Amino acid sequence: MTLKEPVPVAPETPAGTKAEPPHRATPWPEARKAAARAGADARAGRAPRRLPFGQALGQVLAEPLRALTDLPSFDTSAMDGWAVAGPGPWTVRAETPVLAGHAPAAALTAGEAVRIATGAPVPPGTTAVIRTEHSRTEHARTEHAPAAGLLLHALRDVVPGQDIRPRGQECRSGDELLPAGTDVTPVVLGLAAAAGYDELPVRARPRVEVLVLGDELLTAGLPHEGLIRDALGPMLGPWLEALGAEVLATRRVGDDAEELYAAVTGSTADLVVTTGGTAAGPVDHLHRVLGKAGATLLVDGVKVRPGHPMLLAALDGRRHLVGLPGNPLAAVSGLLTLAEPLLAALGATVRSGGSVGRAPVLEAVHGHPYDTRLVPVVRRGEQLVPLRYNGPAMLRGIAVADGMAVVPPGGAPSGQELDVLDLPWPPTSGAVPAQGACFT
C-alpha cells in the first residue's frame, strides 16, 4: 500500500487555541480527480455491449453512431399530392397512386403526372411534387378523344425539387450522426433505427456490490441494547442505481476479518463499496484485508468533513473498492467524493448526481480549519441555504437537500459563491423544511 507523506502540524486557529492537526490524507479536489482517473483507466479495457433497442434506452453510446445507409435512402415525396415531370399542365396517368412501402412507379415523361403519397418513392424523371391543396384537375378533351382523361393544373408556381426529400438529404452512409458518450434517449433510438441499426453499442454499466459491515446493525425493529438500525443498506443500493450502476447485491458482513477478506476477494463486481471499517478501531479490518489481498491504496483518507476516513483502492487492473465511513452522512460524503466520479468515468449513466454548479450562500457558513466541508443545502432562488442536522451520523438534512455545498477550509462568508454537488433525483419543491435552515 502507498501512504501519503505526513503533513506538518498546523498553526493556531484565529481564536488562539490549538486546532486538531490535519490528518494524513488527500485534499478533497485531488481525491475526486484520483477517483475519476481510476475509473477512466479501468474503462479503457472494457469492451462495449451491443444491446437491442428495448434494453439500450438510458445507456451511453460506446462508439460513434454512423449511418448504415443514406437518409432518406431514395428520393421521397414529402407530401400527399402529384409527382409531375416538366412544365404543366400535366396529363394524369391512369394508374393507382404511388404509395409508401411500394416499388417506384414507371418513369415520368415531360407533361405527365401521377398521384403520390407522403413517403412514397418518387418516379424517375419527377421534376417536383405538387401538394393536393395546391392543384386542381379537369377532364381533358381533344379532337380525337372527347374524354381522354384528366389534366392537372398547379394553383401556385412550381419550383423544381419542391416537396421532394432527395436521397442523402439528412446524411450519407458512413456519416457520423452522434459521437461516443451520447446518452441513448428515445430520439436517439429513433435515429438509430432510421439509420439501419437493430442494436446499439453501449458502455457496459459498472457492476457494484455493497458490503455493509458491522455486528451492531439491525435490519428490522427498534434500536436496543447497543444495536442500531442499518441506514446505509437500504440507501446505498438505490443511490448507486441512480448514479447508473448495476448493483449486483447488498450483503451484510460481520466484524470478522476473514469473512471480509472472502467477500472482497470473491466479488466479481467492478466496484466493491464497503461501509465502516476504514479507521483504526479494534474491529476496523479493511486496511489489513486490502493489504492481504494485494490491493493498492489510491486514496487513504480525504481532507473533507464529514467522511475523512474514506478510501479508494485498486483491487487489480480493472476492479476497485471504495471504503465509506460507517456514519450515514459521512458515507454520503464518500459517495459523492469517490464513488460518483469513479462510476462516471467508468461509464455509468450519471444524470446529475455529483455534477458541480455554483451559487452564492445566503449566510455565513462555518468551515473546518484545514479540511473541505460538505454541507446539505437547499436552493432558494439563486442562493443556497445551509441546513441543520448536518452531523456525520445525521440524514435529516440531506433527506430534504437539493445538494451538498463545498465549503472551503475556514468557511465562507455570506454571499460567497460555492460549488454545489447535485443529487441524482429532482430537487425539493421550494418550501423551507420544517427542520429549519441555517448552519450551526
N, C-alpha and C positions, 0 to 999 in steps of 0.2 A: 504494500500500500504506500501511496505517496502522501505526505503531510505537508502543509504549508509551514513556512518559517515563522517562528514566534514573533508576535507584534509587541513593540515596546509598551510599557505601562503608560497610559495617557495622563495628561496633566489634570490638575484640579478643575472641577466644574466652576462656572462663574459664581456659584453660591459659596465657594470656598471650601467645600467638602470633597473628599476623595470619592470619585465615582467608580463604579465597577469597571475594571480594566477591560478593554476589548478582547473577546475570545479569539483564539486562533481559528480563523475562518475566512471564507472568500467574500469579498464585497458583493452586495446584492446584485448590482447590474452585471458583474462578471459571472456570477453564478448562473444567471439566466442565459448568458451567452454560451457558457460551457455546456449547458443542457441542450441548447439549440445545435451546437456543433456536434455533440454526441448523437443526436437524432439524425442530423444530416449525414454523418459518416456511416451510420447503420443503414440508412435508406439507400445508400449507393449500391449495396449488394442485394437489394430486394427486387425480385422480378415482378413486373406488373401482373395483375389478374385481368382476365377477359370475362366480363360479366354480361349476360343478356340484359336488355333494357329494363326488365322488371326488377333487377337487382342493382342496377348501376345508378339509379337516382340517388342523389346526395353524396355520391363518391367524388373523387377528384381524378381528372384525366392524367394518366401516367405518361402519355405520349401526345404529340400534336395530333389534332384531328384533321386528316387530309381527305379531300373529296375523292371518292372512288369512281366518280362519274361527272360529266358536265351537268350543271344545273341551270336551266332545265336541260334534259338530255336530248330534246328535239325542239324545233320551233313550235310554239304552243299558242293557241288562242287565249287571250286574256279576258275575253268577254263572250257572251252569247251574241250571235249575230250572223254575219255573212262574210265568208272569205271571198275576196274578189281579186281579179287579175286585170291590170291595165286600167285605162280610164273608163268611166261609166257613160251611159247606163249599161247594166250588165244583164246578160241573159242567164236566168237561173237554171242550173242543170236539174233535170228531173230525176233526182235520186234521194235516198234517205240522207238525213243530216249526218255530218261528221261528228262523232261522239267521243268523249274522253274514254280511254281504255280500248279503243278500236283502232284498227290499222288506218293509216292515212288514206284519204281519197285519191283518186287519179289526179294527175297534174292538171291545173287550170291553164287554159289558153286565154289570151287577151280578150276581154269582153265577157268572160264567164264569171259566174258566182255560184257558191254552194253554201247551204245552211251549215253552221258550225256551232258547237257548244263550248263553253269555257273549259279549258284544259285539254281540248282535243288537238291532235297534231294538225298543223295547217298543211294543206295540199301543196306539193311543189308548184312553183310558179305564182304563189299568192303574193299580191302586192301589199294588201292591207286587210284588216278586219273592220267591218262597219258594224257598230252596235245596232241591235234591233231597233232601239228607240230613235236612232239617227237615220232611219231608212224608211222607204215605202215601196210597195210593189204594185204593179198593174199588169193586166193581161196584155201580152204583146200580140199585135195583129200585123200581118203582112199581106201583100197582094196574093201570094201563093198559099198562105196558111192563115186563115182568118183567126184561128186561136192557137198560135204556135207555142204558147207557154207564158212565163212571167218575165217581166222586166223589173230590175231592181234599180231604184234611184236613191242617191245619197242626199240627205237633207242638210248636210254640212260638208265643208271642204274635206277631201280625203288626202291624208298625208301618207306617203309610202312608209310602211312599217308600223302604222298605228295599231295599237291593241294587239300586237304580236310580241310575245316574250321570246326573243331569239335564243337559240341554243347557246349555253355557256354564259348567259347574261349575269347570273349570280356568281358562278365560279367555273373553272375548268378542272378536269380531272387532275389530281395531284396538288391542287392549291391547298395551302394551309388555311383551314377555316377557324380553328381555335388552338391556342398554344397549350402545351402541357401545363398542368397546375390549375386548369379551369374547373370550377365546380360544375358537376353534372346536374343541371336544372331540367325541368320539363321541356323548356325550349331547346336546350342542348340535345335532348333525346330526339326531338322532332327534326332538328337539323341533321343529326347523325343518320336518322332513318332516311331522310331525303337524299343524303349523300351516299347511301348504299350500304350502311352498316347494319349488322344483325346483333353485334355485341360490341362492347367498348373496352379499351384498355384502361384500367383504373389502378390507382395506387392501392396496394393491399392495406386494409385497415390494420393499424397496430393492435396486436393482441396483448391484453393486460390481465394479470392475475393479482388479486388483492389478498394479502395475508394480514389478518387482524391479530395482533399479538397481545397476550396478557391473560393471566389466570383470574384477574379481578373483574372480568367483564361478564355481564349478564345479557342474554338475548331476549328476555321477556321479564315482565313484572317490575316491581319497585326495587330501588337500591336497598340493600340491607347488609348488616354485619361486614362492612368494609368492601362490599361488592357494589359496582356501579354499572349502569346501563351502557352498552356499547353504542355510541352515537356515530362512530365512523363506519362501521359495517354497512348500515343502511344508506349512508350518504355517499361513500366513495364510488361504488359501482355506477350508480346513476350519473354522478358528476363526470366520471371518466367517459361514460357513454355519450354524454352531452358534448364532450370535447372530441368526439369522433372515434374513440377507441372501441374495440370489440372486447368486452370483458368476459373472459372465459369462466371465472369463478371468483367468489369472495369466500375465503376459508379462514377458520379460526385456528390459531396455533398457540399452544400454551407456552409458559415461560420455561422452555426446555431447549437448550442449545442444539441437541441432536435432532429434535423434531424440526426446528427452524432450518437447520442445515439441509435436511432431507427435502423440506418444502422448497427452499430456494434452488437447490441444485437439480431438483426433479421437475421444476416448472419448464414448460415449453413456450411460455409467453415471451413476447418481445420485450415487455417491461413488467417487472415484478414491483408492486407497490406494497411496502410494509408500513405498519403503524406502531409507533413506540419502539423502545429498544435501541434508540440511536445515541443515547447519552452514555454515562459510565456507571450506572447503578448496578446493584448486585445481580439483577436479572436482565440487564441490558446486554444481550448476547450478539447483537447484529454485527458489530465490528469484528469480533472473533470469528463469527461464521463466515463473513466475507473474506477474512484472511485465509481461513482453511479452504475456502472454495477457490482461491487463487484470483479473486476479483481485484480490480484496480480502482481505488478511490479517486474519482474525478473532482468531487466537491465533498469536503468533510467539514460541515458546519458553514453557515452563511451569516453574514453580519446583517441580520434582519430580526425584528421583533414584531409579533411573536414568531416562533419557529426556528430559532437559530441552530438547534441540534440536527437539522435535516441533513441528508447526504445523498450523493449520487455516485453510483459505482457501475463500472463496466464488468459484467459477468464474463463476457467473451467478446468476440469481434462484432456481434450483432445484438446481443441481449444486455439489458441494463436493469438496474434496481434503483428505485427512489425510496429512500427511507424517510418517512414522515414522522414528526413528533407525535406523541400519543394524545396531547391535548387537542380538542377539536378545532379551535380557531388557528392554532399553530399548524395543524395538519392542512387546513385550507391555505395557509401561507405557503406551505411546502408544495401543494398542488400548483399554485399559480407561479411559484418561483422556479420549480424544477420540472414537474411532470408536464405542465401545459406546453412550454417551449420545446421540450423533447418530443412530445407527441406531434406537435405541429410540424416540426422538421422531419419527423419520421413519416409523415403523410396523412395524419389524421385530418378529418374534415372539420377543423375548428371553425366555428362561425364567428363567435365574438369573444369567447372566454379567453382572457389573458391579453387581448388586444389593448393597446395603450392609447388613450386620449389625454387631453389636458384641459383643466378648468381651474378657476380661482376658488380658493377655500373661503367660506363665508366668515369664519372667525379663526383666531389663532389655534394652532394645533401643537400640543406638546410633542417633543420627539425624544429619542434616546440620545445620550451624549455622543455615542460612537456609531451606532447602527442605524440603518434604514428602518422605518416603521411602516407597517401596512395597517391602515385604519378603515373599517367599514364606513361607507358614506352613502348618502342619497343625493340625487341631483335636484336642485330647486332652481328652475330656470337655467341660467348659465353658471350657477355656483354650486359648490359642494358643501354639504352639511355633514360633519362628522357625527357618528352615532355613539351613544353609550353602549355599555355591555360589550366591550372590545377586549376583554382579558383573554389570555391564551386558552382557557377552558370554556369560553362562552361562545354560544352560537346565536344568541338572541339578536345581536347586532347584525351579523352577516345575513340572518334569515330575511331581513327586510331591506337589505342594502342593494344599491344599484351597482356597486363596485367597491374596490379597495384602493384608497388613495395611497400613493407612495410618498411618505413624509421623510425628507432627508434628515440626517443626523443634526440634532439641535432643534428640530421643529420648524414650523412655518408660521409666519405672521398672517393676520387677516389679509385677504386679497392676493396672496401669493399663488401663482399657478402651480398645480401639482399634476404629475402623471396619475392616471386612473386606470387600473386593471379592470376591464369589464368582466361580467359573469356570463356564462353561456345560457342565459334564459332572459326573457323580457324584463325590462326594468319595472320598478314599482309604479303604482298608479299616480303617485304625486302627493298623496296625503302624508303629513308628518306622522310617523308611527307613534303608538301610544307610549312606547318606551322613552320617547323624547329624544331630542337631538343634543348636541354639544358633547365634545370630547372631554373626558375627565381623566 
